[in-house]
Amino acid sequence: MNKGLSDKHPFAEAFLETAISLARIAHCTYQNGDGHGAPDVSAKKRVRSAIIDPISIVHSKQHHNY
């Protein structure tokens, strides 16, 4: 897939990037499942880690140069 991006083609760059992104999403979904049709423990853990228990980013006044 990535090699095809460097070849000559009649398609716009935005179209190719979208097509590659869709292929990657499809691969990830089929490899790991979408967690919707038959949710399992690993799907629940992925959702929990991404949405329910996200990594918190702490901003301190030291890092800001106002």
Backbone as JSON, one array per atom type, in Angstrom:
{
  "sequence": "MNKGLSDKHPFAEAFLETAISLARIAHCTYQNGDGHGAPDVSAKKRVRSAIIDPISIVHSKQHHNY",
  "N": [[0.82, -1.19, 0.0], [1.81, 1.3, 0.92], [3.94, 1.62, -0.85], [2.64, 2.08, -3.22], [1.86, 4.72, -2.99], [4.02, 6.23, -3.76], [4.26, 5.77, -6.45], [3.47, 6.84, -9.84], [0.31, 8.31, -10.46], [-3.13, 9.03, -11.32], [-4.64, 10.24, -9.35], [-5.86, 12.52, -6.82], [-3.93, 13.77, -4.06], [-5.25, 13.95, -1.57], [-7.34, 12.14, -1.92], [-5.94, 9.71, -2.1], [-4.75, 9.59, 0.46], [-7.04, 9.38, 2.04], [-8.07, 6.93, 1.12], [-6.02, 5.18, 1.93], [-6.17, 5.55, 4.7], [-8.74, 4.52, 5.22], [-8.31, 1.85, 4.55], [-6.49, 1.13, 6.54], [-8.08, 1.49, 8.83], [-10.05, -0.45, 8.35], [-8.48, -2.77, 8.45], [-7.62, -2.73, 11.14], [-10.12, -2.86, 12.45], [-11.13, -5.36, 11.59], [-9.12, -6.99, 12.54], [-9.09, -6.58, 15.33], [-11.74, -6.51, 15.99], [-14.88, -4.74, 16.18], [-16.1, -4.32, 18.55], [-18.74, -3.83, 18.9], [-20.78, -5.52, 17.79], [-20.37, -8.01, 19.1], [-19.4, -7.54, 21.97], [-16.43, -7.97, 23.83], [-14.17, -8.72, 26.54], [-11.66, -7.51, 25.96], [-12.37, -5.53, 24.1], [-13.97, -3.91, 25.68], [-12.03, -3.05, 27.51], [-10.39, -1.52, 25.8], [-12.13, 0.58, 25.08], [-12.65, 1.65, 27.59], [-10.06, 2.51, 28.33], [-9.59, 4.47, 26.43], [-11.72, 6.31, 26.58], [-13.15, 6.4, 29.08], [-11.2, 6.22, 31.14], [-9.08, 8.18, 30.45], [-5.72, 9.33, 29.7], [-4.52, 11.73, 31.84], [-3.56, 15.1, 31.37], [-1.4, 17.19, 32.85], [-1.06, 20.54, 33.42], [1.38, 22.8, 34.32], [2.29, 25.9, 35.87], [4.92, 26.44, 35.43], [5.63, 25.63, 32.87], [4.58, 27.46, 31.14], [5.18, 30.36, 29.31], [4.41, 33.33, 29.86]],
  "CA": [[0.0, 0.0, 0.0], [2.63, 2.49, 1.02], [4.73, 1.74, -2.07], [1.76, 2.65, -4.24], [1.78, 6.17, -2.84], [5.14, 6.87, -4.45], [4.12, 5.56, -7.89], [2.68, 7.84, -10.55], [-1.11, 7.97, -10.47], [-3.96, 10.18, -11.71], [-5.53, 10.61, -8.25], [-5.45, 13.61, -5.93], [-3.26, 13.32, -2.83], [-6.26, 13.8, -0.51], [-8.06, 10.89, -2.19], [-5.07, 8.6, -1.74], [-4.61, 9.55, 1.91], [-8.3, 8.87, 2.57], [-8.14, 5.5, 0.8], [-5.07, 4.48, 2.8], [-6.73, 5.59, 6.06], [-9.85, 3.57, 5.28], [-7.74, 0.5, 4.55], [-5.92, 0.9, 7.87], [-9.2, 1.34, 9.76], [-10.66, -1.76, 8.09], [-7.56, -3.79, 8.97], [-7.68, -2.69, 12.61], [-11.44, -3.31, 12.86], [-11.26, -6.8, 11.39], [-8.13, -7.68, 13.36], [-9.43, -6.48, 16.74], [-13.19, -6.45, 16.17], [-15.37, -3.39, 16.41], [-16.58, -4.24, 19.91], [-20.16, -3.46, 18.92], [-21.62, -6.68, 17.53], [-20.18, -8.99, 20.17], [-18.36, -6.97, 22.83], [-15.72, -8.88, 24.72], [-13.42, -8.04, 27.59], [-10.62, -6.65, 25.4], [-13.02, -4.35, 23.51], [-14.38, -3.05, 26.81], [-10.82, -2.44, 28.04], [-9.95, -0.48, 24.87], [-13.03, 1.72, 25.22], [-12.41, 2.24, 28.92], [-8.78, 3.22, 28.35], [-9.64, 5.62, 25.53], [-12.78, 7.28, 26.87], [-13.54, 6.5, 30.48], [-10.0, 6.47, 31.95], [-8.02, 8.7, 29.57], [-4.51, 9.84, 30.34], [-4.69, 13.15, 32.15], [-2.42, 15.96, 31.07], [-1.33, 18.2, 33.89], [-0.32, 21.74, 33.01], [1.87, 23.58, 35.45], [2.62, 27.27, 35.52], [6.33, 26.47, 35.04], [5.77, 25.37, 31.45], [4.0, 28.54, 30.34], [5.97, 31.59, 29.26], [3.5, 34.44, 29.58]],
  "C": [[0.87, 1.25, 0.0], [3.49, 2.71, -0.22], [3.91, 2.4, -3.17], [1.63, 4.16, -4.15], [2.88, 6.89, -3.59], [5.08, 6.69, -5.96], [3.32, 6.69, -8.52], [1.23, 7.37, -10.63], [-1.92, 9.22, -10.82], [-4.84, 10.72, -10.57], [-4.96, 11.75, -7.42], [-4.84, 13.03, -4.65], [-4.26, 13.08, -1.7], [-7.04, 12.5, -0.69], [-7.22, 9.69, -1.76], [-4.89, 8.47, -0.23], [-5.87, 8.99, 2.56], [-8.43, 7.37, 2.32], [-7.22, 4.68, 1.7], [-5.61, 4.44, 4.23], [-7.87, 4.6, 6.21], [-9.34, 2.13, 5.31], [-7.16, 0.17, 5.93], [-7.01, 0.68, 8.91], [-9.84, -0.03, 9.59], [-9.78, -2.87, 8.65], [-7.66, -3.87, 10.49], [-9.01, -3.24, 13.11], [-11.58, -4.82, 12.72], [-10.27, -7.58, 12.25], [-8.58, -7.71, 14.82], [-10.92, -6.53, 17.01], [-13.63, -5.03, 16.46], [-15.92, -3.22, 17.81], [-18.06, -3.91, 20.02], [-21.05, -4.7, 18.78], [-21.55, -7.73, 18.63], [-19.07, -8.49, 21.09], [-17.73, -8.03, 23.73], [-14.91, -8.05, 25.71], [-12.38, -7.09, 27.01], [-11.21, -5.4, 24.75], [-13.44, -3.38, 24.61], [-13.16, -2.35, 27.41], [-10.32, -1.32, 27.14], [-10.82, 0.76, 24.99], [-12.78, 2.42, 26.55], [-11.12, 3.05, 28.92], [-8.8, 4.47, 27.48], [-10.61, 6.7, 25.98], [-13.0, 7.47, 28.37], [-12.35, 6.84, 31.37], [-8.87, 7.03, 31.08], [-6.82, 9.19, 30.38], [-4.73, 11.32, 30.61], [-3.4, 13.9, 31.86], [-2.45, 17.09, 32.09], [-0.48, 19.36, 33.39], [0.13, 22.47, 34.27], [2.25, 24.96, 34.97], [4.07, 27.39, 35.07], [6.5, 26.36, 33.53], [5.24, 26.49, 30.57], [4.9, 29.77, 30.43], [5.06, 32.74, 28.88], [4.18, 35.76, 29.77]]
}
